[in-house]
Amino acid sequence: MKPWRVLITRPTADSAVLAALLAEQQIYSSSLPLLEIHALPETPAQRSLMLNLDRYSAVIVVSKPAAVLGLQRLDQYWPQPLAEQHWFTVGAGTGQILADYGLSVSWPEQGDDSEALLELEALREAIAGPDPRVLIMRGEGGRELLAERLRERGASVEYLELYRRELPHYLP
């Protein structure tokens, strides 16, 4: 056993995966999730966004929970994925979820944040046409940088907020 001791604070599912990886390296870890993910109920406006998914030049998925919940909604409204749809993620972990589903997805090879995604040539190309529209799948709230920069490049941006982040309740 290595002398390392790691406290994992990720949501429960992510903590379990990370703990297993650390254990393989003989690193002791404890898990204390400091974040819970709660799916938001679908609204008529959100349903409309999904039904009109084919009108977007690009769909950006910013997190693993957004990918999982977004794919559940995609299954409801689009039994066959849109062949021409451009999908993007900020990182490889989220991107792999979409790729495993069978979507054509791009993400930055270097970096895993909005700034790195904005530098991706494939994203620039996807919004280069006339009247580009972008849908960002994410949790409630969050950074506005991505939408701001896309709007500066002439894109219309809409959000599909799929979940809420909450603190877990622990007994004292």
N, C-alpha and C positions, 0 to 999 in steps of 0.2 A: 504494500500500500504506500502510495506517495504521500508526502507530508501535506499536500494541499487539502484544504477544506473549503467547499464551495456552497454558498447559499443561493439556491435557484428561486427566483421570484417571478418567473414567467407564469402564464395561465397553466392550469393543471395539465392539460394534454401536452403542451410544449415542455413542461417541466419533466414529465415522465420520459419523453424522448431524450432530452438533454441529460438527464440522470443516467440513463442507460449508456449513452455515449461516454460519459465521464467514467462510469464503472468499468467499461472496457479498457480504459486507460489507467485503471486502478486509482482513480481519484474519488475520494469520499465526497458525497454531496447530501444536502438536506433541501427539501422543497418547502417553501412558504409562498404560495402564489399571492401576489399583491394586485392581481387583476383578474376579473371574470368577464367573459364575453357573453352578452345576452342578445339573441336575435331580436330584431325589431319586427313588429307585425307589418305586413304589407299594406300600403295605402293605395287608393285608386291612382294617385299620381305616380307612385312607384311602378304599379302594374303597367301604366301607359309607357313609362320609360323602357320597360322590358319588351313590350309589344312592338315598340318602334326601334329596337336595337339595330336593325339593318340600316337606319338613317345616320348612324354615327361613323365618322371617318376613323375613329379610334376609340377603343374601350380600354381604360386604365384601371387595373386592380391593385390597390396599394397595400394589401396585407393578406396573410393566410386566412384569417376569418372571413374577410370579404370575398376571397376566392371560393371558399367552401360554400358560403351562403349564396353567393352570386351564381354558382353552378347549379345549386338546388333550384333557384328561380329560372335559370336558363332551361333546365329540364322541363319545367312546367309549361313554358311558352314556346320553346323552340326545340322540338323533338330531334331535329337534325341541326347541328351547329352550322352557323353561317360560314360558308367556304371563303368568302371574300372579306370577312371581318378582320380588322387589325386589332390584336390584343397586345397589351403591354403591362409589365409589372415593374416595380422598383427593385426587385431582387429575385435571385434564383429560386429561393424556397417557394415563394408565391408563384413564380413562373412555372415551376415544375408541377404544381397542382393543376394548372390549366393545361400544360402540355400532356400530362397523364390522362386528362379528360379527352384529349384529341384536338385541342385548339392550336392554331398557329399563333405562337406568342413570342415576343421579344422582350429582353431585359438587358440592362447594362452588364457588361462583363467585369467592369471595374466600378466598384461602388454599389451601394444598395440604398439609395435615397432619391428624392425628387430631383435633386440637382444632377445626379448622374443620368437619370432617365431623360431629362430635358436635353442632354447632349447626344442622345441616341439618334443616329442618322435615320433609322427606320421610322421613328416618331416624327421627325421633321418631314419626311416624305409623306407620311400618312395625312398630315394636316396641311400639305402644300396646295391642295386643290381649292376650287372656289367654295366659299361658305363652309369651311370645315367645322364639324361638330364633334365634341369629345364627351364621353360619359366616364365619370370617375366613380368606381365602386369603392366604398370605404365605410368606416365606422362613423358614428355621429360626431360631428365636430372635426377637429384636426387642423393640420396646417393648410394654409391657403396658397402657399407659394406655387405649387404646381398649376392650379387654376389661373392664378394671376399671370404667370409667365405664358401659358397657353393663350390666354386672352390677348396679351401683348403681341402675340404672333398671329392674331386674327381669328382664332378659334372661338366658337361658342362652347361654353362648358356647363354641363349639368352634373349634379351629384345623385347617386343612388346610395343612400345611407342604409346599411344593412344590419348594423349592430350597435350596441351601446357598451361602453367599458364601465365597469363598476368595481368598487373595492369589495373584496370578499368580507363576509361577516365572520369574525372569529370570537369565540367566547373568551372573556377576560381570564 
